[in-house]
Amino acid sequence: MKCRYCGGEIQLEDLVCPYCGRPNEEAQQHARDMRRYQREFQKTKMDVTEKAGHASKRAVQIAAIVFLIAAIVVNIFLQANCYNISYAIERSRAKKNIPAHLQQMDRYLSEEDYAGFAAYCQAKHLSMSDKTFDPYYATYRTAVSYRTAVMQMMELVHHMSYTTVDRMTKYLTEDIQNFYENLDPEQYSYYDYFDDENTQKHLANMKTHMEAMFVAYLGMTPEEAAGMETLSRAGQAALIERGTAQYEEGEESNEK
């Protein structure tokens, strides 16, 4: 599964994202479900033991074994499907409120708040496989990678002690390269709305915003920022690494 804040790959058991340090709400809900299950398990176990008090010792042992096997099976099922069950519930809720969701999505887009747009769609579990959202698919997909890259740049500016500049540079490079890959028309050859005027406007806006951040936070010239899209992956990585070097000095000062 992916972190709803930075898009990094995380496990259901991770209480916080190892990349951005923000809480994993799915993990916290899972932990609460497990605690509730443990309480119910103990209560049921006591009830079984009490009711079987007058039965033979052998019958109690058999009942306990059967109960424990059933409990293990239920626990395995919950562990494997907790996220899927939660996701299914959220998707069902989303389908009941499509007009409201579309209105909110359009508001984010009209304000050119693409990071907010991506965060909203992810938080509400809006599935872009639903036909209703087809016109938003290319914008959404690019906005997710845009948001992740923006958040990585903000992490550089407000550097936290739990990670290093080298590590952030690695993930920022991957996020920026992913952003440019999502601008590639080849990614959307099977979709009807990529060439739509609104979609192209939003993709161009995101590209412009991203280039402005390269200038502001990575020290690129406007010409270098504008040329990032056409560079090889190695060329992109070199410019990004050059830009993040300035933050290593701050990291060294914090260590002292």
N, C-alpha and C positions, 0 to 999 in steps of 0.2 A: 504494500500500500504506500501512498505518497503523503508526505506532510502537507496539510492544507495551507501552511504559511509559505514554505519555500519550495515545495515540490520534490524534496529529497526522498529517497527510498527509505522507509522505516518499517520496523516490525510492530506487530500488534502489541507486543509486550513492552515496547519502548515508552516510558512515561513521558519523556521529553524527546524532541527531535535531536539527534546527535549532530546535525548540521547547523540549525539555527537556534537551538536551545529552548524553543517554545513548547508548551505542553501539547501532548498528543491526546486529544479529547477522546478518541476511540479507545485508547489504552486505559484511560481513567474509567470510562464507562465499563470496559471489560473487567477491570479490577473490581468495580462495584458489583457487577453481575456474579463474579466468582465468590466474593464474600457472601452475597446473599445465598448462593448455591451451597456454600459450606455450612451456613446456619441451618438451611433446610435439610441438608444431609444429616447433620448431627441430630436434629429434632426427629427426623424419620427413623434414624438408627435407634434412638432411645425408645420410640414408640414400638418398633418391631421387637426389641428386646423385652419390653414390658409385657406385650401381648403374648409373647412366646414363653413367658415365664413358667407356665404350667405344662408346656410341652416337653417332650423328651430332649435330652441334651443333644442327641443326634439331629433332631428336627430343627433345633435352634441353629446349629452349625450350618445345616443345609440352607436355611432361610437367610442366614447372614452372608453366606457365600454368594447366593443368588442376588441378594440386594447389592452387595459390593460390586459384582460384575455389572449389574444394571447401572450403578452409579458411575462406574468407570466409563461405560459406553456413553452415558449422558454427558459426562465431563469432556470426553474426546469430541463429541458432537459440538458442544458449546465452544470449545477451543477452536475448532476448525471453521465454525460458521458464524461466530459472534459478529464479525465485521460485515459479512454478507447479509445477515439478518437485519442489522442496523441500516445498512445501505439500502436494502429493499424497502424498509419502512420509510426512509427519507425520500426515496424516489416516488413512492406512492403519494406522499404528502405533496411533493412537487407537482405532480400531475393534476392535483386538485386546485392548484393555485397558479396555473400557467399565465392567465392574463396579468396578474399582479407581478409575476416574475418578469414577463416581457417588458412591462412598463418600467420596472426598476433597471433592467438591463439596458434599455434604451436611454435611461437617464444617465447612467454611467458613461455610455458611449457618447452622448451629446456633450458631456463635460470633458471628454477625452481622458477620463480616469480609467485607463485600461487595466491598471493593477487592481483597482477596486472592482472592475467588471469581472476579472478572472477570479478574484477572491469570493465574490458573491456567488458566482456559478458553482464554484467548488463547495462552498459552505452549504448551499441549498441542494447539492447533489443533482444538479440539472444535467441530465444525460443528453449529450449532443447527438446521440443516435436516434433520439426522438425526432420525428419529421417536423414537429413544430419549430425546433431549434436549428433546422438545416441552414437557414440564411445566416446564422451566427457562427457556424462551425469554424470556418477559417479564421475569423476574428478571435474566437475563443481560444483556439489552439495556439495562435501566435501570442495572444495576451497572457496565457499561462507562462510561456517561456520568457516573455517580456517582464512579467512580475517577478519571476524567480531571479532573473539577472539584476533587476533593480534592487531587490532585497539584498543580494550579495554585495552590491556596491555600497549600500547603506551600512552593511556589516563592516565593510572596510573603513568607512568614515567614522563609525562608532565602534571601534574595535573592542571586542570582548576578550577576556583572558582565557576563555575555554577553548579557543581555537587559535590558529596561527595564520599569518599573512600568506605563507606558502600554501596552506590548505585552502584558504579562501580564494587565492588566485587560481588554483586548480579548478575549483567548482565554478568560479565566475567565468573562466574560459569556456568550460563545457556549456554553461547556460547561454552565453552570448553566441556561441557557435550553433546551439540548438535554436536560438531565436532566428538566426539568419536562414537556417534550414527550413524553418516554418514559413519563411517568406517565399520559398521556391515554389513556383506554380506546379512543378511536377508532383509535389506532395498532395495536390488536390485535383488530380486529373479525373477522378471519378465523382467529383462533386459539382453540383450545378451552379452554386452561388459564388465561386471564387472570383469570377470576372464581374460580379455585381458592383455597381458604382459605389455603394456604401461600403462594401467590404474593402475595395481597393483604397478608398479614402482612409479607412481606419488603419489598414496595414501601412500606408504611407505615413500617417501620423505617428504610429508607433516607431517607425524607423527614424523619423525626424527627432522624436523625443529621445530615443536611444543615443543617437549621435550627439545630441546636446549634453547628455550625461557623460559620454566619453570625454568631451571637452572639459566639462566641469570637474569630474572626479578622477579621470585617468590621465589628464594632462595632454590629451591629443590636440593637434591643430584641427580646425574645421575640415581641412582637406583630408587629413588622415582619417578622421571620423567618417566622413562621407565615403571614403574608399574601402572601409572595412568589409562591406558586403562582397566586394570583388576579390578580396585577398584569399590566398590559400589558408587552410586551417593553421599551418605553421606561421604564416605571416600575421594572422589574427592573434595567435598566442604570443608572439614576440611583442606586439604593441601593447597587449594587455599586461604582460609581465613587466614591461618598462613602466607602465602607468601605475602599477601597484607597488613598485619599489619604494615610492615615497612614503608608504605606510609602514614599511619595515623599520624606518628610523624611529617612528613613534612606538612600535612594538619593543624595540631595544631600550627605549627610555623607560617604558613601563616596567620592564624586567629589572632595571636598576633601582 
